[in-house]
Amino acid sequence: MKWTKQLVVVVLACVVVMSLQGVVSAGKQDFTLVNKSPFKIVGFWVAPADSDNWEENILEGMAVGSNESIDITFDNSNNVTWWNFRIKDSSGKTWNWEKKKYNLTQISELTYYYNGSLGSIRYK
């Protein structure tokens, strides 16, 4: 019986340590998406720079209104460094940024602009 209690304590300790490691490494790629365009952002995708697949729309039916922002969080269990972005706004336009220069571990804010004929993003 004593051996069983010790085993349970060891297993629980391991679970706690593994959970804390996940908390420490989680979120390095998370950022805030800011909309400085006159349109709502109705679709937002993030994909590894070397991927041809955009995966799912992170906003999933939500929208980011003009002069609003949203915190973007997603799993990066593969430790991807370079990312591409796709934005669809309520005007029906879809814009892709695929330059392999967007390192989300160094970006805390991504801002979408629209200047009448072209969508652009800036980051900090």
C-alpha angles and dihedrals in degrees: 000000000000090000090054092053091050091050091051091050092050092048092049091048090052091050091051093049093049091048092052091050089055091051092050094051098036120098102022088124096045119112145163119264112211123194114211094162127101089243133072117253102236099171134034127175132180122193136171109267092241094051129097091200121087093196115203132338105266092209091057099196096331124111135211110221127217111290091010131114139203133197111242116209127172142153119274100178090146091059094235114184106186122055141183126212136211125191128187117192131198091260086070095250121134122202129193128200110194107157100124089233101103108103104181093196085069099038121082099168134030117192125197119210132181119199101186099278107022137050118217139177132212127189142195 
